[in-house]
Amino acid sequence: MKSHIPNLLTLANLFCGAVATMYAVKGFYEMTAIFVVIGILFDFLDGFVARILGVSGELGKQLDSLADVVTSGVVPGLLLFFLIKTNVINGPNVEMEISFGQFEPKFGLLPYVAFLLTIAAAYRLAKFNLDTRQSDSFIGLPTPAMSLFVISLPLIYQSTDIEMVKTLLLDNNFLVGIAVVLSLLMNLEIPLFSLKFKDFSLKNNAVKYVFLAVSVPMIVLLKYMAVPLIITFYVVLSLVNNLIKKA
């Protein structure tokens, strides 16, 4: 019976991803973010519980990636699609002309670039299942980090009074750039540190403590705006850490 507990947590992640998809389509971005965050929490717990119970298996590994494709692949791609579409048509309520044998969106093809995120996330997750190097660290940006980055964007727009930030989020060149950069980061051979602690010594975990020491105050002070900044800081800090190790 205990062997099914991690799989149930994985399926809870998939459920949250499905619900988040529904809210993203309806334009309820705050609810989308809530269910994505809960899904990512279940994604963390399933592996954690599997290790504690000693029931890790191939089924759980494959199921975990399938759930992540939805929560951290489909949802961010869909959300970014609607953000770009809204900017193109300057309003959310435009119907697409769809008939048998024809597909002619009034808003053009640009919003579909957002689904690069979904494709890149699926490709990364498939590689992750075959890559034995990522037990204690990551190669490329983890899909949950990408998902958190994207779902924070509409929340930042709704909560900030900084006009420059609002203008940037209304610029489709910026949003398309985000889709391309995040897609590349997920699949490039860039070693990134993991927040897993084997012990709590400063010597073995210095980079993790630096990351947490910077990230926690940023969340308190900047709230939603902290999310993309923290993920950017995570990538930069990993690159610096790699250079220090090589030196």
DRENGU-318166 format. One record per residue: residue number from 1; x, z, y of N, C-alpha, C, CB in turn. Coordinates in steps of 0.001 Angstrom, whole numbers. Glycine has a CB too. Example, Ala and Ser with C-alpha at 12.3 -4.5 7.8 and 13.67 -1.06 7.14 Angstrom:
// DRENGU-318166
[1,[13190,7800,-5690],[12300,7800,-4500],[13200,7800,-3300],[11308,9046,-4473]] [2,[12850,7080,-2250],[13670,7140,-1060],[12900,7870,30],[14084,5725,-598]] 
END
This chain:
// DRENGU-318166
[1,[828,0,-1211],[0,0,0],[864,0,1264],[-938,1219,5]] [2,[1969,756,1218],[2785,861,2431],[3451,-467,2786],[3848,1939,2256]] [3,[3610,-1352,1802],[4228,-2647,2078],[3357,-3507,2986],[4503,-3385,776]] [4,[2062,-3202,3076],[1151,-3995,3909],[1068,-3468,5349],[-243,-4007,3285]] [5,[1575,-2263,5591],[1458,-1674,6935],[2164,-2524,7993],[2039,-256,6942]] [6,[3430,-2932,7795],[4070,-3798,8799],[3326,-5114,9006],[5500,-4091,8391]] [7,[2783,-5692,7925],[2047,-6956,8060],[770,-6780,8864],[1713,-7524,6687]] [8,[127,-5621,8721],[-1070,-5342,9519],[-717,-5249,10999],[-1743,-4038,9050]] [9,[442,-4665,11307],[903,-4591,12700],[1214,-5987,13230],[2152,-3684,12816]] [10,[1783,-6840,12384],[2059,-8224,12772],[766,-8975,13054],[2856,-8941,11676]] [11,[-238,-8754,12208],[-1534,-9398,12422],[-2216,-8871,13687],[-2441,-9177,11205]] [12,[-1962,-7607,14030],[-2477,-7062,15291],[-1835,-7783,16469],[-2213,-5538,15382]] [13,[-548,-8129,16337],[132,-8935,17351],[-551,-10294,17487],[1627,-9116,16994]] [14,[-857,-10919,16356],[-1532,-12220,16370],[-2915,-12123,17011],[-1654,-12769,14944]] [15,[-3637,-11050,16705],[-4958,-10831,17309],[-4833,-10736,18834],[-5614,-9538,16738]] [16,[-3852,-9966,19297],[-3647,-9819,20748],[-3298,-11165,21378],[-2527,-8788,21041]] [17,[-2509,-11976,20672],[-2169,-13297,21182],[-3380,-14195,21297],[-1141,-13945,20300]] [18,[-4283,-14117,20309],[-5505,-14924,20354],[-6403,-14506,21511],[-6267,-14808,19035]] [19,[-6536,-13187,21719],[-7365,-12678,22825],[-6731,-13055,24164],[-7540,-11129,22722]] [20,[-5406,-12933,24253],[-4706,-13307,25490],[-4900,-14784,25801],[-3207,-12989,25380]] [21,[-4930,-15628,24766],[-5182,-17062,24956],[-6548,-17288,25592],[-5092,-17812,23610]] [22,[-7548,-16570,25097],[-8900,-16695,25639],[-8931,-16309,27117],[-9880,-15821,24842]] [23,[-8280,-15193,27457],[-8282,-14746,28855],[-7484,-15699,29752],[-7706,-13325,28958]] [24,[-6416,-16293,29212],[-5636,-17251,30000],[-6477,-18471,30349],[-4372,-17680,29235]] [25,[-7267,-18947,29388],[-8142,-20107,29631],[-9178,-19783,30704],[-8851,-20541,28324]] [26,[-9673,-18556,30690],[-10688,-18149,31661],[-10095,-17804,33030],[-11455,-16958,31127]] [27,[-8766,-17706,33110],[-8120,-17394,34375],[-8024,-15919,34679],[-8839,-18058,35467]] [28,[-8254,-15059,33684],[-8127,-13615,33865],[-6692,-13214,33516],[-9168,-12833,32978]] [29,[-5797,-13387,34487],[-4375,-13264,34201],[-3928,-11825,33966],[-3587,-13852,35326]] [30,[-4605,-10867,34577],[-4234,-9471,34347],[-4552,-9070,32908],[-4968,-8541,35341]] [31,[-5733,-9466,32411],[-6089,-9171,31029],[-5179,-9940,30066],[-7568,-9519,30767]] [32,[-4810,-11157,30445],[-3853,-11919,29637],[-2561,-11130,29477],[-3566,-13298,30278]] [33,[-2042,-10606,30591],[-793,-9856,30560],[-917,-8595,29715],[-363,-9494,31972]] [34,[-2048,-7901,29830],[-2243,-6663,29065],[-2168,-6938,27571],[-3596,-6014,29416]] [35,[-2855,-7981,27112],[-2866,-8257,25672],[-1534,-8823,25190],[-3989,-9230,25334]] [36,[-822,-9551,26034],[513,-10018,25651],[1453,-8830,25488],[1073,-11007,26703]] [37,[1404,-7882,26418],[2270,-6694,26345],[1941,-5868,25095],[2108,-5822,27624]] [38,[650,-5690,24808],[267,-4957,23602],[752,-5697,22357],[-1265,-4759,23548]] [39,[613,-7028,22365],[1084,-7833,21237],[2582,-7700,21031],[726,-9290,21447]] [40,[3351,-7707,22126],[4807,-7546,22036],[5150,-6156,21507],[5471,-7774,23418]] [41,[4368,-5159,21892],[4575,-3809,21363],[4362,-3786,19844],[3619,-2807,22054]] [42,[3304,-4436,19370],[3076,-4541,17920],[4221,-5306,17255],[1720,-5243,17627]] [43,[4763,-6316,17946],[5875,-7099,17419],[7102,-6219,17216],[6207,-8265,18360]] [44,[7323,-5292,18138],[8428,-4338,17993],[8153,-3357,16859],[8658,-3573,19309]] [45,[6923,-2870,16791],[6585,-1834,15818],[6622,-2348,14382],[5214,-1273,16121]] [46,[6229,-3610,14149],[6193,-4078,12765],[7577,-4060,12117],[5616,-5484,12706]] [47,[8584,-4508,12858],[9949,-4470,12330],[10474,-3058,12200],[10871,-5269,13211]] [48,[10154,-2230,13193],[10593,-831,13188],[10016,-85,11981],[10173,-129,14499]] [49,[8714,-258,11765],[8040,407,10647],[8538,-143,9310],[6512,232,10759]] [50,[8769,-1447,9239],[9267,-2051,7992],[10615,-1469,7599],[9382,-3574,8141]] [51,[11500,-1261,8607],[12813,-686,8314],[12686,765,7866],[13724,-778,9542]] [52,[11805,1529,8505],[11616,2932,8131],[11075,3053,6703],[10659,3624,9119]] [53,[10102,2197,6376],[9476,2255,5053],[10292,1527,3987],[8082,1664,5116]] [54,[11277,748,4428],[12100,6,3469],[11340,-1078,2747],[12684,942,2467]] [55,[10459,-1765,3474],[9610,-2767,2829],[9773,-4152,3470],[8146,-2333,2896]] [56,[10914,-4399,4097],[11142,-5713,4700],[11111,-6795,3627],[12490,-5742,5455]] [57,[10454,-7901,3931],[10362,-8991,2965],[10199,-10327,3648],[9211,-8760,2015]] [58,[10281,-11392,2858],[10204,-12745,3390],[8828,-13043,3985],[10527,-13751,2298]] [59,[7765,-12513,3379],[6421,-12737,3904],[6288,-12178,5316],[5375,-12101,2983]] [60,[6740,-10940,5492],[6670,-10318,6811],[7485,-11067,7844],[7140,-8891,6736]] [61,[8637,-11584,7434],[9511,-12339,8341],[8831,-13602,8839],[10826,-12697,7645]] [62,[8209,-14337,7921],[7532,-15569,8303],[6273,-15285,9116],[7181,-16383,7063]] [63,[5528,-14265,8709],[4296,-13913,9412],[4598,-13471,10837],[3545,-12806,8662]] [64,[5702,-12759,11011],[6105,-12282,12338],[6337,-13453,13290],[7379,-11424,12238]] [65,[7019,-14487,12805],[7284,-15649,13650],[6011,-16416,13963],[8290,-16570,12980]] [66,[5103,-16518,12993],[3838,-17211,13234],[3025,-16500,14314],[3024,-17308,11932]] [67,[3011,-15158,14276],[2291,-14394,15297],[2946,-14565,16662],[2236,-12905,14920]] [68,[4288,-14561,16672],[5019,-14702,17937],[4808,-16075,18573],[6508,-14466,17710]] [69,[4613,-17104,17746],[4363,-18440,18301],[3130,-18418,19191],[4187,-19479,17172]] [70,[2133,-17614,18816],[910,-17525,19619],[1139,-16634,20842],[-261,-16977,18767]] [71,[1536,-15369,20607],[1659,-14403,21695],[2750,-14776,22689],[1935,-13031,21134]] [72,[3882,-15258,22178],[5026,-15537,23045],[5379,-17019,23093],[6225,-14749,22581]] [73,[4438,-17873,22704],[4660,-19309,22778],[3478,-20033,23386],[4948,-19863,21409]] [74,[2331,-19925,22722],[1122,-20601,23210],[649,-19995,24530],[-1,-20518,22160]] [75,[582,-18665,24590],[22,-18007,25786],[827,-18323,27050],[-26,-16487,25577]] [76,[2160,-18126,27065],[2889,-18458,28304],[2826,-19935,28663],[4335,-18045,28174]] [77,[2847,-20815,27644],[2726,-22242,27924],[1389,-22575,28554],[2910,-23047,26654]] [78,[326,-21990,28015],[-1026,-22234,28533],[-1178,-21674,29945],[-2081,-21608,27601]] [79,[-645,-20478,30156],[-766,-19859,31476],[-27,-20687,32536],[-214,-18417,31444]] [80,[1194,-21114,32209],[1948,-21925,33170],[1274,-23269,33397],[3386,-22136,32683]] [81,[641,-23824,32361],[-131,-25056,32509],[-1197,-24900,33585],[-778,-25449,31177]] [82,[-1946,-23801,33529],[-3018,-23598,34505],[-2472,-23314,35900],[-3919,-22453,34064]] [83,[-1324,-22653,35992],[-725,-22421,37305],[-317,-23736,37951],[489,-21492,37187]] [84,[329,-24606,37188],[749,-25908,37724],[-466,-26772,38032],[1682,-26636,36729]] [85,[-1453,-26754,37136],[-2674,-27533,37349],[-3373,-27094,38636],[-3628,-27383,36144]] [86,[-3466,-25787,38853],[-4125,-25258,40050],[-3406,-25710,41307],[-4186,-23729,40003]] [87,[-2069,-25716,41262],[-1303,-26183,42414],[-1523,-27675,42666],[185,-25902,42207]] [88,[-1649,-28443,41587],[-1831,-29896,41728],[-3158,-30209,42391],[-1753,-30592,40359]] [89,[-4210,-29578,41938],[-5550,-29920,42420],[-6036,-28987,43524],[-6531,-29892,41273]] [90,[-5204,-27943,43821],[-5546,-26990,44883],[-6901,-26337,44639],[-5547,-27689,46240]] [91,[-7131,-25953,43398],[-8368,-25276,43028],[-8551,-25299,41535],[-9567,-25915,43714]] [92,[-9096,-24199,40950],[-9154,-24094,39496],[-10316,-24834,38843],[-9226,-22673,39120]] [93,[-11320,-25246,39601],[-12557,-25746,38978],[-12655,-27273,39015],[-13771,-25143,39676]] [94,[-11794,-27916,38260],[-11855,-29370,38143],[-12011,-29720,36670],[-10580,-30048,38752]] [95,[-13019,-30516,36373],[-13282,-30881,34982],[-12417,-32081,34582],[-14788,-31202,34776]] [96,[-12025,-32136,33313],[-11293,-33284,32793],[-12281,-34299,32228],[-10274,-32846,31710]] [97,[-11974,-35554,32434],[-12799,-36632,31887],[-12319,-36913,30466],[-12724,-37928,32781]] [98,[-13099,-36483,29480],[-12728,-36675,28087],[-13871,-37373,27361],[-12387,-35321,27409]] [99,[-13562,-38468,26716],[-14553,-39151,25888],[-13851,-39695,24661],[-15271,-40292,26675]] [100,[-14609,-40169,23710],[-14026,-40631,22457],[-13063,-41784,22718],[-15128,-41061,21472]] [101,[-11808,-41597,22270],[-10810,-42648,22435],[-10179,-42687,23806],[-11419,-43961,22152]] [102,[-10572,-41774,24702],[-10018,-41770,26056],[-9680,-40345,26465],[-11008,-42405,27064]] [103,[-8637,-40229,27253],[-8250,-38926,27785],[-7606,-39163,29143],[-7274,-38164,26812]] [104,[-8353,-38882,30195],[-7874,-39194,31538],[-8030,-37961,32446],[-8646,-40414,32126]] [105,[-7031,-37067,32421],[-7116,-35887,33267],[-7016,-36260,34746],[-6016,-34893,32898]] [106,[-7881,-35708,35544],[-7852,-35977,36985],[-6620,-35385,37649],[-9102,-35427,37647]] [107,[-6043,-34360,37011],[-4919,-33671,37640],[-3562,-34212,37200],[-4993,-32200,37336]] [108,[-3526,-35316,36469],[-2255,-35935,36098],[-1583,-35271,34908],[-1324,-35909,37264]] [109,[-355,-35678,34669],[369,-35223,33479],[1347,-34084,33741],[1110,-36369,32882]] [110,[1631,-33791,35003],[2649,-32779,35316],[2388,-31418,34673],[2741,-32605,36803]] [111,[1147,-30905,34677],[936,-29581,34081],[1352,-29475,32626],[-494,-29209,34195]] [112,[1365,-30603,31903],[1693,-30559,30476],[3167,-30244,30227],[1339,-31884,29822]] [113,[3987,-30338,31267],[5395,-29947,31137],[5491,-28472,30727],[6161,-30192,32474]] [114,[4490,-27681,31104],[4492,-26251,30777],[4593,-26009,29280],[3239,-25588,31318]] [115,[4086,-26916,28474],[4089,-26711,27029],[5467,-26940,26402],[3078,-27630,26382]] [116,[6466,-27286,27240],[7848,-27215,26772],[8168,-25805,26296],[8824,-27641,27886]] [117,[7594,-24818,26979],[7812,-23417,26596],[7309,-23159,25181],[7109,-22469,27587]] [118,[6122,-23674,24865],[5544,-23464,23540],[6397,-24133,22469],[4107,-24002,23487]] [119,[6825,-25369,22738],[7652,-26103,21780],[8994,-25398,21578],[7875,-27553,22260]] [120,[9630,-25007,22690],[10937,-24357,22609],[10838,-23002,21917],[11534,-24188,24008]] [121,[9740,-22267,22154],[9552,-20975,21506],[9398,-21140,19997],[8329,-20260,22088]] [122,[8604,-22126,19578],[8412,-22382,18144],[9736,-22774,17488],[7358,-23495,17924]] [123,[10510,-23608,18168],[11806,-24042,17627],[12759,-22867,17495],[12431,-25125,18519]] [124,[12783,-22007,18522],[13656,-20833,18480],[13269,-19888,17343],[13609,-20090,19816]] [125,[11968,-19653,17191],[11504,-18731,16152],[11828,-19259,14754],[9995,-18497,16286]] [126,[11728,-20573,14569],[12101,-21162,13279],[13594,-20981,13022],[11729,-22661,13238]] [127,[14420,-21203,14055],[15861,-21005,13911],[16191,-19547,13635],[16592,-21477,15166]] [128,[15465,-18644,14304],[15719,-17210,14162],[15556,-16769,12707],[14774,-16405,15070]] [129,[14572,-17332,12023],[14332,-16962,10630],[15473,-17384,9706],[13037,-17579,10152]] [130,[16239,-18389,10117],[17335,-18893,9288],[18699,-18386,9731],[17334,-20395,9303]] [131,[18754,-17766,10911],[20028,-17361,11514],[20356,-15922,11124],[19976,-17505,13058]] [132,[21439,-15746,10375],[21834,-14397,9937],[22681,-13673,10979],[22604,-14480,8627]] [133,[22974,-14315,12110],[23826,-13689,13127],[23053,-12783,14072],[24536,-14752,13927]] [134,[21727,-12780,14017],[20933,-12111,15034],[20309,-10797,14554],[19853,-13032,15507]] [135,[21029,-10074,13706],[20520,-8787,13226],[20732,-7686,14252],[21193,-8407,11912]] [136,[21876,-7724,14969],[22199,-6671,15947],[22217,-7179,17379],[23540,-6058,15622]] [137,[22101,-8474,17586],[22074,-9061,18926],[21266,-10346,18834],[23531,-9332,19480]] [138,[21182,-11056,19966],[20402,-12296,20000],[21294,-13474,20356],[19243,-12183,21008]] [139,[20930,-14634,19852],[21535,-15894,20281],[20442,-16657,21017],[22122,-16730,19056]] [140,[20532,-16694,22328],[19467,-17280,23138],[18455,-16223,23550],[18769,-18407,22374]] [141,[17684,-16555,24561],[16707,-15609,25111],[15570,-15370,24115],[16141,-16133,26454]] [142,[15255,-14110,23794],[14129,-13832,22888],[12808,-14323,23482],[14042,-12321,22589]] [143,[11914,-14790,22629],[10636,-15326,23108],[9782,-14279,23834],[9852,-15895,21941]] [144,[9765,-13002,23416],[8973,-12027,24190],[9450,-11899,25636],[9028,-10661,23518]] [145,[10770,-11993,25857],[11299,-11913,27220],[10812,-13091,28051],[12839,-11875,27204]] [146,[10830,-14278,27453],[10302,-15466,28151],[8825,-15282,28489],[10493,-16736,27285]] [147,[8068,-14763,27531],[6630,-14586,27737],[6360,-13604,28876],[5959,-14093,26443]] [148,[7087,-12497,28892],[6916,-11510,29964],[7249,-12111,31325],[7797,-10281,29707]] [149,[8286,-12928,31368],[8683,-13595,32615],[7515,-14414,33163],[9922,-14506,32384]] [150,[6899,-15228,32287],[5861,-16163,32731],[4572,-15437,33101],[5579,-17194,31641]] [151,[4145,-14468,32284],[2864,-13800,32566],[2932,-12949,33822],[2449,-12931,31384]] [152,[4146,-12620,34266],[4277,-11819,35494],[4036,-12648,36754],[5663,-11185,35559]] [153,[4160,-13984,36656],[4120,-14828,37861],[2788,-14749,38612],[4394,-16268,37482]] [154,[1627,-14939,37952],[374,-14826,38710],[115,-13413,39216],[-789,-15272,37853]] [155,[609,-12406,38500],[434,-11018,38947],[1261,-10752,40197],[828,-10031,37830]] [156,[2442,-11344,40243],[3274,-11226,41446],[2568,-11872,42627],[4664,-11877,41227]] [157,[2010,-13062,42402],[1319,-13774,43487],[146,-12960,44028],[822,-15142,42998]] [158,[-603,-12334,43125],[-1780,-11571,43531],[-1429,-10261,44230],[-2639,-11284,42329]] [159,[-238,-9717,43948],[81,-8376,44438],[1055,-8345,45609],[640,-7569,43328]] [160,[1772,-9445,45853],[2789,-9420,46894],[2246,-9868,48244],[3951,-10294,46497]] [161,[2868,-9358,49295],[2566,-9800,50661],[3698,-10639,51238],[2300,-8595,51564]] [162,[4700,-10897,50427],[5861,-11657,50892],[5527,-13150,50826],[7135,-11327,50033]] [163,[5424,-13779,51973],[4990,-15174,52048],[5954,-16123,51343],[4836,-15589,53495]] [164,[7252,-15814,51415],[8237,-16682,50784],[8020,-16716,49265],[9670,-16205,51117]] [165,[7687,-15564,48691],[7435,-15490,47249],[6164,-16262,46906],[7315,-14015,46784]] [166,[5115,-16087,47706],[3868,-16812,47475],[4081,-18319,47549],[2811,-16384,48489]] [167,[4840,-18753,48548],[5125,-20184,48722],[5883,-20732,47530],[5928,-20425,50006]] [168,[6832,-19944,47020],[7628,-20366,45873],[6750,-20549,44633],[8736,-19344,45592]] [169,[5804,-19643,44432],[4932,-19703,43262],[3878,-20810,43376],[4248,-18363,43061]] [170,[3696,-21329,44583],[2798,-22470,44778],[3530,-23805,44718],[2083,-22345,46106]] [171,[4841,-23740,44491],[5678,-24948,44443],[5853,-25370,42980],[7078,-24698,45123]] [172,[5289,-26507,42627],[5379,-26964,41239],[6798,-27334,40816],[4477,-28150,41038]] [173,[7655,-27684,41750],[9055,-27935,41404],[9684,-26655,40851],[9848,-28444,42643]] [174,[9328,-25521,41466],[9828,-24229,41009],[9274,-23900,39629],[9458,-23123,42008]] [175,[7971,-24100,39429],[7339,-23763,38147],[7837,-24656,37019],[5823,-23875,38260]] [176,[7992,-25950,37299],[8536,-26859,36291],[9981,-26472,35973],[8458,-28333,36779]] [177,[10731,-26100,37005],[12109,-25646,36799],[12166,-24427,35888],[12765,-25321,38138]] [178,[11218,-23502,36080],[11145,-22320,35220],[10906,-22726,33768],[10029,-21369,35699]] [179,[9977,-23668,33556],[9680,-24128,32194],[10922,-24718,31531],[8551,-25170,32215]] [180,[11664,-25523,32264],[12847,-26178,31700],[13955,-25163,31434],[13355,-27280,32646]] [181,[14228,-24298,32409],[15328,-23328,32280],[15055,-22338,31149],[15535,-22566,33607]] [182,[13840,-21802,31096],[13515,-20838,30040],[13546,-21497,28655],[12131,-20215,30298]] [183,[13101,-22743,28571],[13153,-23462,27295],[14594,-23627,26819],[12481,-24838,27426]] [184,[15486,-23949,27754],[16899,-24086,27399],[17503,-22746,27013],[17683,-24694,28558]] [185,[17206,-21706,27789],[17782,-20387,27519],[17390,-19860,26141],[17345,-19398,28590]] [186,[16176,-20187,25687],[15751,-19718,24372],[16562,-20337,23244],[14288,-20019,24167]] [187,[17124,-21523,23462],[17746,-22255,22360],[19242,-22528,22530],[17043,-23546,22182]] [188,[19802,-22170,23683],[21247,-22315,23855],[21987,-21256,23049],[21628,-22217,25341]] [189,[23208,-21581,22651],[24028,-20651,21861],[24693,-19631,22784],[25105,-21423,21040]] [190,[23869,-18795,23407],[24368,-17760,24312],[24118,-16393,23677],[23682,-17858,25717]] [191,[25176,-15637,23352],[24976,-14295,22801],[24405,-13351,23864],[26306,-13736,22249]] [192,[23322,-12671,23527],[22692,-11699,24412],[22579,-10367,23676],[21290,-12197,24888]] [193,[22874,-9287,24373],[22866,-7981,23709],[21439,-7543,23374],[23546,-6925,24597]] [194,[21336,-6728,22347],[20056,-6159,21932],[19970,-4715,22415],[19884,-6235,20386]] [195,[18757,-4223,22575],[18561,-2833,22994],[18445,-1886,21801],[17314,-2720,23861]] [196,[18800,-2352,20612],[18820,-1466,19454],[20025,-532,19541],[18856,-2283,18136]] [197,[19805,755,19310],[20856,1761,19370],[21200,2235,17956],[20422,2955,20257]] [198,[22452,1998,17524],[22917,2576,16260],[23379,4004,16462],[24050,1737,15664]] [199,[23897,4283,17653],[24233,5641,18084],[24033,5680,19587],[25710,6047,17683]] [200,[24290,6819,20200],[24033,6950,21637],[25317,7176,22436],[23066,8097,21889]] [201,[26442,6785,21865],[27722,6963,22555],[27831,5981,23716],[28905,6774,21577]] [202,[28500,6413,24773],[28696,5566,25945],[29599,4385,25617],[29288,6379,27099]] [203,[30566,4616,24756],[31530,3573,24414],[30844,2379,23756],[32611,4133,23490]] [204,[29943,2632,22850],[29301,1553,22099],[28061,983,22782],[28928,2047,20737]] [205,[27572,1670,23808],[26304,1261,24415],[26366,1154,25935],[25225,2231,24032]] [206,[27567,986,26486],[27731,979,27942],[26848,-69,28611],[29188,727,28303]] [207,[26826,-1299,28067],[26050,-2380,28679],[24549,-2074,28628],[26345,-3716,27970]] [208,[24101,-1416,27579],[22685,-1073,27455],[22301,6,28474],[22370,-593,26020]] [209,[23182,984,28661],[22903,2039,29643],[22893,1485,31069],[23944,3165,29526]] [210,[23789,543,31347],[23804,-95,32673],[22494,-848,32890],[25023,-1065,32815]] [211,[22068,-1576,31869],[20823,-2341,31960],[19635,-1419,32223],[20592,-3146,30672]] [212,[19529,-324,31486],[18410,603,31650],[18480,1313,33004],[18400,1636,30511]] [213,[19695,1657,33452],[19862,2356,34724],[19427,1501,35909],[21308,2777,34901]] [214,[19578,183,35782],[19157,-734,36850],[17678,-1089,36699],[20018,-2019,36835]] [215,[17219,-1277,35474],[15867,-1788,35230],[14776,-775,35573],[15732,-2199,33783]] [216,[14967,474,35192],[13920,1484,35415],[13595,1657,36901],[14352,2828,34824]] [217,[14597,1841,37785],[14266,1914,39214],[13616,641,39756],[15512,2208,40006]] [218,[14018,-521,39229],[13416,-1774,39687],[11924,-1816,39361],[14129,-2976,39049]] [219,[11556,-1348,38171],[10143,-1329,37791],[9352,-399,38702],[9984,-896,36325]] [220,[9925,768,39001],[9248,1749,39853],[9064,1210,41268],[10039,3063,39889]] [221,[10094,562,41795],[10069,108,43186],[9365,-1230,43383],[11468,6,43703]] [222,[9568,-2162,42433],[9100,-3536,42634],[7881,-3899,41796],[10206,-4492,42323]] [223,[7561,-3087,40806],[6402,-3306,39928],[6464,-4694,39275],[5084,-3152,40728]] [224,[5429,-5537,39453],[5395,-6820,38753],[6597,-7700,39085],[4119,-7556,39094]] [225,[7043,-7650,40333],[8156,-8496,40742],[9445,-8139,40015],[8365,-8390,42234]] [226,[9498,-6935,39453],[10699,-6509,38736],[10895,-7284,37440],[10628,-5021,38438]] [227,[9803,-7771,36835],[9891,-8374,35495],[10824,-9584,35460],[8504,-8790,35019]] [228,[10607,-10635,36271],[11544,-11770,36205],[12951,-11394,36663],[11027,-12922,37057]] [229,[13053,-10457,37611],[14373,-10028,38070],[15129,-9307,36957],[14243,-9115,39298]] [230,[14429,-8467,36193],[15069,-7738,35090],[15520,-8703,34004],[14107,-6687,34500]] [231,[14699,-9695,33683],[15065,-10654,32642],[16251,-11511,33097],[13859,-11553,32284]] [232,[16266,-11884,34378],[17417,-12601,34920],[18668,-11732,34868],[17141,-13048,36362]] [233,[18518,-10469,35239],[19634,-9521,35189],[20144,-9354,33755],[19206,-8153,35764]] [234,[19221,-9338,32800],[19576,-9213,31380],[20471,-10368,30930],[18306,-9164,30513]] [235,[20109,-11574,31324],[20908,-12745,30946],[22278,-12695,31617],[20174,-14052,31326]] [236,[22298,-12398,32923],[23560,-12350,33667],[24461,-11251,33121],[23298,-12125,35167]] [237,[23895,-10078,32859],[24677,-8955,32328],[25247,-9288,30947],[23806,-7685,32247]] [238,[24474,-10008,30138],[24960,-10434,28819],[26146,-11380,28962],[23832,-11117,28019]] [239,[26050,-12313,29918],[27152,-13249,30138],[28409,-12520,30604],[26750,-14312,31165]] [240,[28244,-11567,31508],[29386,-10769,31976],[29987,-9966,30833],[28958,-9824,33116]] [241,[29116,-9379,30017],[29573,-8607,28864],[30348,-9477,27872],[28384,-7955,28165]] [242,[29883,-10720,27691],[30600,-11644,26801],[31991,-11960,27332],[29806,-12942,26625]] [243,[32111,-12157,28649],[33406,-12429,29256],[34345,-11247,29119],[33237,-12788,30715]] [244,[33819,-10034,29294],[34639,-8826,29154],[35145,-8674,27728],[33839,-7582,29562]] [245,[34267,-8948,26751],[34672,-8850,25347],[35791,-9856,25019],[33455,-9089,24425]] [246,[35641,-11089,25552],[36658,-12103,25301],[37986,-11716,25939],[36197,-13461,25828]] [247,[37900,-11123,27143],[39121,-10702,27837],[39810,-9568,27092],[38800,-10267,29273]] 
END
